[in-house]
Amino acid sequence: MNTGRPFVSIMIPTYNQPDFLPVAVDSALAQTYPNLEVVIADDHSTAGACLDVLAAYADDPRVRVCRNETNLGRVANYQKTLYERARGDWVLNLDGDDYFVDSTFIEQAVRLVEAHPELVMVSGVFVDLSPEGRLKPSRANSGEERIYPPAEAYEAMLEGRYFPFHGSTLYRRDMAVRIGFYQHDIISADLESLLRLMLTGHAGSIPCEAMVRRRHGGNVSSAISVEDFIDDTITFSAPLRAGAVVDSKVEKSFLRSWVIRYTYRKGKDNAYKILKHNRSNAGYFSYVREIVRCTPGSGLRIALQPKNILKVLRNLLPAR
């Protein structure tokens, strides 16, 4: 359907999720915005039930079912879908185990885009669904509709007022392709990409509860190794690195300051997770060394945290 309004692609990457996928696809098809397509990107699922789900949508004109000939992996599947399959002016990536809860989210996001052409992304509230069935909406993007110039968007992230969560963020496809979305095969490939996109234009937020992120044992983020944490540190410096090669709307001095502050904030949380959940002192020291290599001051502050020092000592005791 061509209404003269922006065309939107809702990308739904999936792998062996026959129980979750119909909910995700049906929630996308329930969106009230008329000018959109739903692109199901199956990463060569091995479960036979997945093929039945894909076949159920094959004749829907709003849906394009794409199946990889081999398993590419999560990030490569994101990339192939964005670069080769999505046809929208604007795109959103809804993982196959998540789902929309507000059927007007895309409509609201596009309306904001139409009113503010300087926008490169629009984010809504995301809701966490725990394995026990508890729902917890994010504080970020709540309150009232906002338009953030790039530097203000970064500051709002540090303050917890704004966050470009993957499944609740509509973003400009042409700009995403231009800056090289999903180029790193890391846990936070999505956030790393969106942090770089924030350099190029304004970010909008709308307070509707857009989608639900399921927390379950099959999530990639549910079993993060020390090596994953270390690899993920390139996310912290993404805006500063990208600022040298894209048409950045943010001063480099601000980006340096932001990277130092953001690295400390996220790094200290991840360092404690390694000590608490991975129970790895060696992994903790490897992680802190990587932080020191990137931003020495942040790494030293993390290493000197009394909570971390105490946890290191407790980890030396025999497990109970």
N, C-alpha and C positions, 0 to 999 in steps of 0.2 A: 504494500500500500504506500503510495506517495502522496502525502498530504501537504507538501511544501515545507514541512517541519523537519528538523534534524532526524536522520535515520539512526536508530539505536540497535546495536548488537548486544544481546545478553549471552555471554559465553559461559557454557556449563561444562567444564572439564570433569571427567569421571573415570574411575577405574575400579571395577568390582564393587559397585555400590547399588545393587538391584533394589534393596529395600529403601534407600534414601532418594535415589534419582527421580522417581516419579513425583515425589513431593517437590523437589527443586524445580523440575520442568513445569509442573502444573502451576506453581506459584509464579513462575516467569510468564506463563501464558495468561495468568489472571491479571497482569498489569493493565491498567486502563489506558495507558498511552498507546495510540493506534499504530504508529509508524515504527515497528520494531520487528526484529527477527530473533529467534532463539537458536543458537548454534551448540548442539550437543557434540562434545569432542571426547569420544571414547578412546582411551589409551590402550587398545587391544586387550579388553577385559577377557579373563579366562572363564569366568562363571557363566554358565549357559543361561541363567536367568537374566543376565545383563542384555543378552541378545534379544530376548523376548521384550524387554523394556524398550530397547531401541526400535524394534519393529513396530511397537505400538504407536510410535510418533512419526513413522516414516511417511505417512500420507497427509500429515498436517501441513498446510501451505506456509504456516508461520514458523515451522521448525525445519532446520537442516541437520540431518544426522551424519556425522563424520566419524569414521573409525580408522584409527592408525593401523597400518599393516604390521607394525611391530610396536612393542612398548617403548615409548620415548622417555618416560619419566615425567614427573609432575611439571617441572619448569619448562622443559622442552615442549610439552604439550600446550602449556600456556602460550609459549612463543609461536608455535606453528598456528594455533588458532587465531591469535591476534594478527599475525602478518599475512597469512595465506587464506584464512577462511572468513573472518569477520568482514562485513561490508559496511558497517555503520560509520557514520561521522563521529559518533560517540559510542563507547563500549563500557561494559561492566562485566567483571568476572565473578560468577557465583559458583563456588565449588559444589560438586554433585551431592555432597552431604549437608549442604545448607539450604535455606529457603527464605523467600520474601514473606513478610507478614503484613506489610502495608501495600495494597494493590495500587496505590496512587504514587508510590515513591518515584518511579521513572517520570511520570507526568510532572510532579513537583520539581524534580531536578532539571528537566528540559525547560520548563517554564522559567526557571532562574537563569539558565544558560541563554535563553532567548532575550531576556531582559538585560543581561550583562555579558556582552561578547568577549570581555577580557578574561573570562573564566576558562581554566583548563581542566578543572575537576570540581565535582560537587559531591559532598559526603553526607550521609545520613547517620542516624544512631544505629548501632549494631547491638544485638542482644545475645548474651552468652547463655546457652542451654547446657547445664551440667549433666553428667551421666545419671544423677539422681533425679533429673527432671526439673531442677530449679532454673528459673529465668532471671537474668540480671542485665538490665540495659546499661550501656556505657554512659558515663557522664559526658564524654566528649560528644560534641555536635548537638547537644541538647540545649534547652533554654529558648533561644530565638534564632530566626534566620539571620545568617551573617555572611558578609563578603570580606575576605581577608586578602589584602595585598601580600605578595610573597613573604616579606620579612615578618609581617604580623602573623601569618599562618605558622611559620616556624616557631615563633614565640608562643602562640596559642597551643602548639603541641607540647612544649615544655611545661606549660601551665595546666595541661589536661583538658583544655577547652575545645581543642580540635584534634581529630585524628583521622587520617585517610585510610580507614580500614578497607581492605581489598573488596570484600563482598558488598559493601555499602557505598562504594565510590564509583560514580560515573565519570569517565575521563575521555579527553579528546584523542581519538585514534591516530590522526595524522601526526600530532606532536609526540605521542608515545612511540610511534615507529621511528620518527626522526631521531629521538634521543636514545633509542636502543633499549626498549623495555625487555625485561626478563633475560638479561645477558649473563647473569651469574646463577649457577645452580646451587643455591643456598636456601636455608629455611625461609629467610625473609626476602626472597627475590621480589615479591610483590611490593613490600614496603620500600626496599632499596630503589625500585623503579619509580614509585610515587614520590619519594623524597626528591629525586632528581627532577621530576616533572614540575614540582612546586616552584622550582627556580624560574620557570618560563612564563608564569601568569598567575592570576588570582585564583584563590580557592574559595568555594562556597560551602556552607553547611546549612542543612535543613533539619529541624528538630523531630521529624517523624521517625518512629522505630521502623527502620527499613527492612532488616533481615535478621535471621537467627543463625548464629554460628553454633553448630553442635560440637560438644566436647565428648569424645569417646575414644576408645582404645585404638581406633584405626586412624586417628589424625596423625599427620606427619609430625606435628609439634608435640605430640603426647610422649614421645620417647626421644628427646634430644640428647645426643652424645656430646662429650666434651669437644670433640673435633667439629661438630656442627656449630657449637657456640663460638669456637675460634674462627671458623670460616665466616660466620655471620657478622664478625666485627667490621667487615668492609661496609656494612650498612651504615654504621655510625658516621663515616666520613663521606658518604655518597654525595651530599650537596657540594662539599668543598672540592671534591675531585671533579664533579661534573661542571662546576662553575668555570673551569678553565677551557671547556670545549663546547659549551652550549651558550646560547644568548641569554645569559643570566640577568635577572632583574634585581639581583641582590648584591650588595657590596661584599667583596671578599673578606674584609675585616669583620663584618658581621658573621659571615659563614664560619670563620675560624673560631670566633667566640662561641657560636652555637654548637659546633661540633665538639668542642671541649666540654661544654655543659651537658650536651645530650649523651656523650660517651660516658661521662661519670654517672649520669642518672640510670641509663640502661645497663652499663657495665657492672655497677655495684649489685644490681638485682640479679643479673646472670651469674656473677661470681658466687653469690650466696646460694643460688640454685645448684651450682656445681658441687658446692660443699655439702648442701643439705640432701639433695635428691640423688646426685651421682656418688656422694660420699668419696670424692676423689681429691685428696690434697694435691697430688701431682698434677691432676687436671686443672685445679684451681690456680696453681702457680704458673702453669703454661698459659692459662687464659690471661692472668694478670700481666705476664710478660708481653703478651700480644697487645694488650691495652697500653702498656708503657711504651711500646715501640711506636704506636700510633699517636698517642697524646700522653706524654710522660707525667704531667701533673695529675691527670685523671687516674692513671694507673697507680700512682703512689698513694693518692687519697683512698682508693679502694683497698689497697694492701694494708693500710694503717687503720682500717675500720675495726674498732674493738669487737664488733659482732663477728667479723670474719676471723680475726685472730683466735677468739674463743672457740669458734666452730672447728678451726684447724686442730686445736688442741683436743677437742672432744672426739674428733675423727681418729685420733691416735689411740683412743681407748678401744678395747674389744667391743664388738657389737653385741648388744643385749638380745 
